[in-house]
Amino acid sequence: LKNLLLSVSTLHWKPLERQINTKLPLMITENAKFIATIAAAAAAGGAMALTMTNRQEIPAKVATPPPPPAVDEPLVGKQVYLLAGDIGGTNTRLALFSTTGKEPVYVDYFRNLDYVNEFGSEAFHEMLDKYLEQCFKVVSGLKESDLVIVACFACAGPISNNACEFTNIADGLFVIDGNDIAESTKKLRGCIKVAKIINDFVGQGYGALDLDLATETVELTENSKAMIDPFGPKICVGAGTGLGQCFMTISSHHPEFGYECFPSEGGHVEYAPRSDVEIELLRHLKTKFEQQHRVSVERVVSGIGLANVYEFLAGRFPEQVDKEAHKKFLEAGDMQGKVVSENAEKGNLFFQAMNIFASAYGSEVGSAGLKFIPTGGIYVTGGITAKLLEYNPEYLVGPQSPFMKAFHDKGRVAPLLSRVPLFAVKTEDLGLRGARVSALRELTNYQSTLALN
């Protein structure tokens, strides 16, 4: 019985392993119903579970632990869905998934500032209510009385007590509280039984494990796929509205658990200028943001950062300003970075801003590579990366691109980075993929909790 329970816990619920080893007699006495549920789940795939538990070799493609079995006894007869959210500094994406599929049933997008300006601190609740109402219109057969939703929201900010306060939006007015959502009975929110809040780049990390490297990435370092160490650390660095980072590790003793992803606020380390013009840029940013000693690299490497760079250049070289394009920039609100990239032509200020941005981006990714030596791969993600690959790959791809030149410009330790796999990610849905994986884990825990009760 112990071996059977351990095989299932290995695949589905790591904390259970510790309980089994220390409290098995008590569990048998007090949790007979739970053990019966676990045993029934294992019966369908017990041979596979035991084989995987005893396996010594790691598979070529390491992924997160396998998804849980079909809906268990406590939820039989219910309509169970997963709700994944990728909430960045600019947009919110929400997607509804079945418990067995990777393709969303329904996806919708919201602009954060539009809702914050109208609803203030209730902005996300309003998005959620509108989204759920639309689900009932689009997805046939949903019944409010039978619907059980397990949600995970990957959010662009530090997480505390299952909540995220977005530092880049309306001075922290935009807040997502998972406990508040799960406890709410207002409108259709009552269907959400679990709401897990994770850092957006934890979502990106888990999503990166699901990538098809052949079709969804570009090798920035030649032969990167062949260089991947299946036991090596992995990192994600991605520029969007802000600059996100995360790292992932795997146990060489228990590779069957897959990679575990950890959040980071590496985007807020100091910006390090690398040229005389960039030193002037640093002085400008310190003045703008009223900082005596430093500004974070996110002030340069992000959508907002790109706008900061152009703003500095326009003030420093006013005779080179294109008045018509500059007017569009001033009127673009939180889309100023887009105006810069769309108007970049060789030699103009927008082009110079793009080069400074890409160079700072490559330098920071290289610095992260030196810190972690991620032999499992560096994954350059985020909305800006995907758009550059599609419209302006010359800033990222190739040994003479500003990104790659700065990535390798690390003095006497530069050769180390040539042995680190480096990928640029084409897709922008990693946050949703990772949130779905996390929601699956939460569904397993939720069913186990119901079984215990």
C-alpha positions in Angstrom: 0.0 0.0 0.0 2.9 2.3 0.8 4.6 1.7 -2.5 1.3 2.3 -4.3 0.7 5.6 -2.5 4.2 6.8 -3.1 3.9 6.1 -6.8 0.8 8.3 -7.1 2.2 11.1 -4.9 5.3 11.2 -7.0 3.2 12.0 -10.0 0.5 14.2 -8.6 1.0 15.6 -5.1 4.6 15.9 -3.8 3.6 17.0 -0.2 1.8 13.7 0.2 5.1 11.8 0.0 6.2 13.3 3.3 2.9 12.4 5.0 3.1 8.8 3.7 6.6 8.2 5.1 5.9 9.7 8.5 2.2 9.1 9.2 1.1 6.0 7.2 -0.5 4.2 10.2 -2.5 7.3 11.2 -3.5 7.9 7.6 -4.8 4.4 7.2 -7.0 4.8 10.3 -8.3 8.3 9.7 -8.3 8.7 5.9 -9.6 5.4 4.6 -11.9 7.2 2.1 -9.0 9.3 0.8 -6.8 6.2 0.4 -9.6 4.5 -1.5 -9.9 7.4 -3.9 -6.1 7.4 -4.5 -6.1 3.7 -5.1 -8.9 3.9 -7.5 -7.1 6.6 -9.5 -4.0 4.5 -9.5 -5.8 1.4 -10.7 -6.3 2.9 -14.1 -2.6 3.8 -14.6 -0.9 2.1 -11.7 1.6 0.2 -13.9 2.6 3.4 -15.6 3.0 5.2 -12.3 5.2 2.4 -10.8 7.3 2.3 -13.9 7.9 6.0 -13.8 8.7 5.9 -10.1 11.4 3.3 -10.6 12.8 4.8 -13.8 16.4 6.0 -13.6 16.7 7.8 -17.0 15.3 11.3 -17.6 13.3 11.7 -20.8 14.7 13.8 -23.6 12.1 16.5 -23.2 11.6 17.3 -19.5 8.2 18.7 -18.7 6.1 19.5 -15.7 4.5 16.5 -13.9 1.8 14.8 -15.9 -1.7 16.1 -15.6 -4.0 14.7 -13.0 -6.4 11.9 -13.8 -10.0 12.6 -15.0 -12.3 14.3 -12.5 -12.4 12.2 -9.4 -15.3 11.1 -7.2 -15.9 14.4 -5.3 -16.5 16.2 -8.6 -18.3 13.6 -10.6 -21.4 15.1 -12.2 -20.0 18.6 -12.1 -18.8 20.7 -15.1 -15.2 21.2 -14.2 -13.1 23.7 -16.1 -9.7 25.5 -15.7 -9.5 29.2 -16.0 -6.0 30.6 -16.9 -5.1 34.2 -16.8 -2.0 36.1 -18.1 -2.2 39.6 -16.6 0.6 41.8 -17.8 1.2 45.5 -17.3 -0.9 46.5 -20.3 -3.3 43.6 -21.1 -5.2 40.8 -19.5 -5.8 37.5 -21.3 -8.3 35.0 -19.9 -8.8 31.5 -21.3 -11.1 28.7 -20.3 -9.8 25.1 -20.7 -11.3 21.7 -20.3 -9.4 19.5 -17.7 -8.0 17.3 -20.5 -7.2 19.7 -23.4 -4.5 22.2 -24.2 -6.5 24.3 -26.6 -8.7 26.9 -24.9 -12.5 26.8 -25.2 -12.8 30.5 -25.1 -10.2 33.4 -25.0 -10.8 37.1 -24.4 -8.5 40.1 -24.0 -8.9 43.3 -21.9 -6.9 46.5 -21.7 -6.1 47.1 -18.0 -6.0 50.9 -18.0 -9.5 51.1 -19.6 -10.9 49.1 -16.7 -8.8 50.8 -14.0 -9.9 54.3 -15.3 -13.6 53.3 -15.1 -13.7 50.9 -12.1 -10.7 51.7 -10.0 -9.8 48.9 -7.5 -12.7 46.8 -8.8 -11.2 46.6 -12.3 -10.2 43.0 -12.4 -13.5 41.9 -10.8 -15.3 43.7 -13.7 -13.1 42.0 -16.3 -13.8 38.6 -14.7 -17.5 39.1 -14.5 -17.7 40.2 -18.2 -15.6 37.3 -19.2 -17.6 34.7 -17.3 -20.9 36.1 -18.7 -19.4 35.8 -22.2 -18.4 32.2 -21.5 -22.0 31.3 -20.9 -22.9 32.8 -24.2 -20.1 31.1 -26.2 -19.7 27.7 -24.5 -22.8 25.6 -25.0 -24.3 23.6 -22.1 -22.8 25.5 -19.2 -25.0 25.4 -16.0 -24.2 27.7 -13.2 -25.4 25.2 -10.6 -23.0 22.5 -11.9 -20.0 24.6 -12.9 -16.8 24.3 -10.9 -13.9 26.5 -12.1 -10.3 26.2 -10.8 -8.3 29.3 -11.7 -4.8 30.4 -11.9 -3.7 34.0 -12.7 -0.2 34.7 -13.7 0.4 38.3 -12.7 3.1 40.9 -13.5 4.3 41.7 -10.0 5.4 40.4 -6.7 3.0 37.9 -5.0 2.1 38.1 -1.3 -0.6 36.1 0.5 -2.0 34.9 -2.8 -2.5 38.5 -4.1 -0.7 40.8 -6.5 -0.4 44.5 -6.5 0.6 45.8 -9.9 3.3 48.4 -9.3 3.3 49.5 -13.0 -0.5 50.3 -13.2 -2.1 53.3 -11.6 0.3 53.5 -8.7 -0.8 50.1 -7.3 -4.5 50.7 -7.6 -4.9 47.5 -9.8 -4.9 44.5 -7.4 -5.8 40.9 -7.9 -6.6 38.9 -4.7 -7.1 35.2 -5.2 -8.6 34.5 -1.8 -11.1 37.3 -2.4 -12.1 35.8 -5.8 -12.5 32.3 -4.5 -14.6 33.4 -1.6 -16.8 35.7 -3.6 -20.4 34.8 -4.4 -21.1 37.9 -6.5 -22.5 37.2 -10.0 -20.8 34.2 -11.7 -17.6 34.5 -9.6 -19.2 32.0 -7.2 -18.4 29.3 -9.7 -14.6 29.8 -9.1 -13.7 27.5 -6.2 -10.0 28.0 -6.3 -8.0 31.1 -7.5 -4.2 30.7 -7.4 -2.1 33.8 -8.0 1.4 33.2 -9.4 4.1 35.6 -10.7 3.7 36.1 -14.4 7.2 34.8 -15.1 6.5 31.7 -13.1 3.8 31.2 -15.6 6.3 32.0 -18.4 8.7 29.4 -17.0 6.2 26.6 -16.9 5.0 27.6 -20.3 8.5 27.5 -21.7 8.6 23.8 -20.8 5.8 23.2 -23.2 7.5 24.8 -26.2 8.2 23.1 -29.5 11.7 24.4 -29.9 11.8 23.5 -33.6 8.8 25.6 -34.5 8.2 28.1 -31.7 11.7 29.4 -31.1 14.7 30.9 -32.9 18.2 29.7 -32.0 20.2 32.8 -31.1 23.2 30.7 -30.4 23.9 28.2 -33.1 23.3 24.5 -32.2 21.5 25.5 -29.0 19.0 22.5 -29.1 21.9 20.0 -29.2 23.6 21.8 -26.3 20.7 21.5 -23.8 21.7 19.7 -20.6 18.5 17.9 -19.4 19.5 18.4 -15.8 20.7 22.0 -16.2 19.0 25.2 -14.8 16.8 27.2 -17.2 16.0 30.9 -17.1 13.5 33.1 -18.8 14.1 36.8 -19.4 11.4 38.7 -21.2 10.6 42.3 -22.0 7.0 43.5 -22.3 5.4 46.4 -20.3 8.1 45.6 -17.7 11.1 43.2 -17.6 10.4 39.8 -16.1 12.8 37.0 -15.1 12.5 33.6 -13.6 14.7 30.5 -13.1 13.9 26.8 -13.1 15.7 23.8 -11.5 15.3 20.0 -11.6 16.4 17.4 -9.2 18.9 14.9 -10.6 17.7 12.4 -7.9 14.0 12.8 -8.7 13.8 14.0 -12.3 10.3 12.6 -12.5 9.1 15.6 -10.6 10.0 17.8 -13.5 11.2 21.4 -13.3 10.2 23.7 -10.5 10.0 27.4 -11.3 10.9 30.2 -9.0 10.0 34.0 -9.3 12.6 36.7 -9.6 12.6 40.5 -9.6 15.8 40.6 -11.6 14.2 43.3 -13.9 14.8 45.8 -11.0 18.5 45.4 -10.7 20.6 48.4 -11.7 20.9 49.5 -15.3 24.5 49.4 -16.4 25.3 51.9 -19.3 27.9 50.7 -21.8 28.6 53.8 -23.9 29.0 57.6 -23.4 25.5 58.2 -24.7 24.1 55.6 -22.4 25.9 57.2 -19.4 24.0 60.4 -20.4 20.8 58.4 -20.6 21.4 57.1 -17.0 21.8 60.7 -15.8 18.6 61.6 -17.5 16.7 58.7 -16.0 18.0 59.4 -12.5 16.7 62.9 -12.8 13.4 61.9 -14.3 12.7 59.3 -11.6 14.3 61.3 -8.8 16.9 58.7 -8.0 20.3 59.7 -6.5 22.3 56.6 -7.3 20.6 54.2 -9.6 17.7 53.3 -11.8 16.5 49.8 -12.6 17.2 48.1 -15.9 13.5 47.9 -16.5 13.5 51.6 -17.1 15.3 50.9 -20.3 14.5 47.3 -21.2 10.7 47.3 -21.5 8.0 48.9 -23.6 8.0 51.9 -21.3 11.8 51.7 -21.3 12.0 52.0 -25.0 9.8 55.2 -24.8 12.2 56.5 -22.1 15.2 56.0 -24.4 13.6 57.8 -27.3 12.4 60.7 -25.0 16.0 61.1 -23.9 17.3 61.2 -27.4 14.7 63.6 -28.6 15.7 66.0 -25.8 19.4 65.5 -26.4 19.3 65.9 -30.2 16.3 68.1 -30.9 17.5 69.0 -34.4 17.0 65.3 -35.4 13.4 65.0 -34.3 10.8 64.1 -36.9 8.0 66.4 -35.8 5.1 64.4 -37.3 6.3 61.1 -35.9 7.1 62.8 -32.6 3.6 64.1 -32.3 2.3 60.5 -32.7 4.7 59.4 -30.0 3.4 62.1 -27.6 -0.2 61.1 -28.2 0.3 57.3 -28.0 -0.2 57.0 -24.2 1.0 53.5 -23.0 1.7 52.5 -26.6 4.6 54.9 -27.1 7.1 52.0 -27.5 5.1 50.7 -30.4 5.4 54.1 -32.1 9.2 54.0 -31.7 9.5 50.5 -33.3 7.1 51.3 -36.2 9.0 54.5 -37.1 12.5 53.3 -36.8 14.5 53.9 -40.0 18.2 53.7 -40.3 19.9 56.8 -38.8 16.8 58.4 -37.2 16.3 58.8 -33.5 13.8 56.0 -33.4 16.4 53.7 -34.9 19.0 54.8 -32.4 16.5 54.2 -29.6 15.9 50.7 -30.8 19.6 50.0 -30.9 20.2 51.2 -27.4 17.2 49.2 -26.2 18.3 46.0 -28.0 21.9 46.4 -26.7 20.7 46.8 -23.1 18.4 43.8 -23.5 21.2 41.6 -24.7 23.5 42.8 -22.0 21.0 42.0 -19.3 20.2 38.5 -20.7 24.0 37.9 -20.8 24.3 39.0 -17.2 21.5 36.6 -16.2 23.4 33.9 -18.1 26.6 34.5 -16.1 24.7 34.4 -12.8 22.9 31.1 -13.3 25.0 29.4 -16.0 21.7 27.9 -17.4 22.9 24.9 -19.3 19.3 23.9 -19.7 18.7 27.0 -21.8 18.0 30.7 -21.8 14.6 31.6 -23.1 14.1 35.2 -24.2 10.4 35.7 -24.0 7.8 38.5 -23.7 5.7 40.4 -26.2 8.5 42.7 -27.4 10.7 39.7 -28.2 7.9 38.0 -30.3 7.2 41.3 -32.2 10.9 41.9 -32.9 11.2 38.4 -34.3 8.3 39.0 -36.6 8.9 42.6 -37.7 12.5 43.6 -36.8 14.6 40.5 -36.3 17.8 42.4 -37.2 17.9 43.8 -33.7 18.0 40.3 -32.1 19.1 37.7 -34.5 22.7 37.2 -35.9 26.1 37.7 -34.4 26.2 41.4 -35.4 22.8 42.3 -34.0 23.0 44.8 -31.1 21.4 42.2 -28.9 23.9 39.4 -29.5 27.0 41.8 -29.5 26.0 43.0 -26.1 25.1 39.5 -24.9 28.7 38.3 -25.6 30.4 41.4 -24.4 31.4 40.0 -21.0 35.2 40.4 -21.0 37.2 37.4 -19.9 34.2 35.2 -19.1 32.5 35.7 -22.5 33.4 32.2 -23.7 31.2 30.8 -21.0 28.1 32.2 -22.7 28.9 30.5 -26.0 28.2 27.2 -24.4 24.8 28.2 -23.0 21.7 27.4 -25.2 20.0 30.6 -26.1 16.5 30.8 -27.7 14.2 33.7 -28.7 10.5 32.7 -28.3 8.1 33.5 -31.1 4.9 32.9 -29.2 3.2 35.3 -26.7 1.0 32.7 -24.9 3.5 31.2 -22.5 1.9 32.9 -19.5 -1.4 31.3 -20.4 0.2 27.9 -20.9 2.0 28.1 -17.6 -1.2 29.3 -15.8 -3.1 26.3 -17.2 -0.4 23.9 -15.9 -0.6 25.5 -12.5 -4.4 25.3 -12.5 -4.2 21.6 -13.2 -2.0 21.2 -10.1 -4.5 23.2 -8.1 -7.3 21.0 -9.4 -5.5 17.9 -8.1 -5.0 19.5 -4.7 -8.7 20.7 -4.6 -10.0 17.2 -5.3 -7.7 15.7 -2.7 -9.0 18.2 -0.1 -12.6 17.4 -1.0 -11.8 13.7 -0.6 -10.3 14.2 2.8 -13.4 16.0 3.9 
